[in-house]
Amino acid sequence: MGSLPLLIAGLRAWPARRWLVAAATAAGMVVLVAVPTDLIPNPVFGRDVPPTWWAWPSLVLSSVLAGLLAATYVASPVQADSAAAQGPSRRGLAGGLLTFFAVGCPVCNKLVLLALGYAGAMTWFQPVQPFLQALAVALLAAALWQRLRGELACPAPIRRSVRV
């Protein structure tokens, strides 16, 4: 049996609590990124350049991956000791941050504007945004893959302390 079917089988074994955390985290990431980038129109933030056609699909994909990744940190009745010992993944954090820069307005981002100016943001940063999003998805997927493989490498029941 290959790695992918094994990982899918591992996802199917998740308890409802993990799926709830995954859904809540994914929804939270959509709001956390879409409001300041003005993908969700609001009176606080504005956008000088209209969103690209791929902004919403890529944000949803990144959010789903981030939600699944976050859910791997929720204890499960059957969980490998190695997965719990891995600690947080920097790839997941980097993927979430890159998603913010990728779907945001190139000239509304103060860091990009300060570093490149308006013309530089439009000439250099805007064409790079799809590649930033592809890198974000790759980092989130790699972090999720690592966490899921760690859980399935040697599953062992979680030890609970027994009072005597």
N, C-alpha and C positions, 0 to 999 in steps of 0.2 A: 504494500500500500504506500503510495507516494505521500509527500509532505502536505500537499494542498488538501486532499481528502481527509487526512488526519486532523488538520487544523479546522476544517469545516465541521468535522465530528466533534471537536473540542468546543466550538462555538455552540453547537446544538445542545451540549450538555450544560451550558450556563444556566444558573438559577435566574428566576425572574428579577431578583434584586440587581444583578449585573446588567440585565437588559434595561431596567429603569434608569440606572446610572448612565448607561450609554446614551439613551434617548435624551435625558435631561442635559447631559454635557453637550451633546450635538446641538440641541436647541439653544443652549446658552452661548455656544460659540458662534452660531449664526447671528444672534442678537448682538453679541459683543463685537463682532467684526462688521456687521451690516449697518449698524447705527452710526458709528463714527465715520465710516466710508461713504455714508449716505446712499447705500443700496436700499435701505429702508428710509424713505423720505421722513425727515423730522425737522423741527424748527431750529435745532441747535447747530447741526452740522450742514454744510453746503458742499457742492461739488461743481467745479468749473468745467470739467471734462466729463461727458456722459459715460456711464459704465459700458464696458465691452460686453459683447454677446456671451462671452464665456465666464463672466464674473459670478453669476448666480450658480451655474452648474459646478464650477470649481469650488466655490465656497461650501456648497452642500456636500460635495465629496470630501473635502478636507474636514468638515464638521463631523461627518459620519465616522471617518477614520479616527479623529480625535476622541469622539465619544466611545468608540470601541476600545481605544487605547486606555482611556481613563477607567473603563470598566474592568480592565485586567488588574487594576490595583485594589479591587474589591475582593475580599476573601470569599472563597468558594468552598463548599464541603469537600471537594477533591481538588487539591492544588499542589503543585510540585514545590518542594522546598527551594529549588533553584530559582523559580520565578519570583518568589517572595524576597529572595536575597539579592536579586538583580538591582533593585533600587530604581529611582526615576530615570527616565530616558531623556537625554538632552535633545535627541533627534525629534521627539514629539513636540517639545517646546519650540525648537527652531522651525519646524513645519508650520505650527500655528502662527508664529510671528511672520514668516514669509508669506503666508496666506493673506495676512493683513496688508502687507506692502503690495502684494500682487493684485488684489482686487480694488485697492484704493485709488483715488484720483492722483495722478502723477504730480500735479502742481498744487494740490491741497496738502500734501505731506510736507510739513515744515522741515524735517530733516533733509529730505531730497531737495527741497527748494533752497535751503541754505547751502547745501553741498554743491548743487549743480546750477542753480538759478532756473528761471522759467524756461528759457530756451533749452538748457541742458536736460531738464526734466522731460520735456516733450521730445527732444531729439535722442537722448540716450536712455533715460529710465523707462519711458513708456514702451519702447520696443522690447525691453528686457522682461517686462512684467509677466508675459506668458511662461517664460522660462523659470522665473521665480516660483510661479504656481506649480509648474511641473516638478520642480525640486521640492517644494513643500509637500506635495502628494507623495513623492518618493520617500522623503524622510519620515512622514507619518506612517506610511505603509511598512517601511523597514522597521520602525520602532514597534509597530503592532505585531509584525511577523516574529520579531525577536521575543516579545513577551509571550505570545501564544506558543511558540516552540518551546520556550522555557517551562511553561506550564505542563506541556504534554511530554517533555523529555523523560520524566520519571515521576509520574503522579503518585502522590502519597497523601493519605488523609492528614488533615490538620490535627495536630496534637492539642488536646484540651486538657487543662490542668484539672486534676481530680482532688477534691478536698477529702481528707481522711479524718 
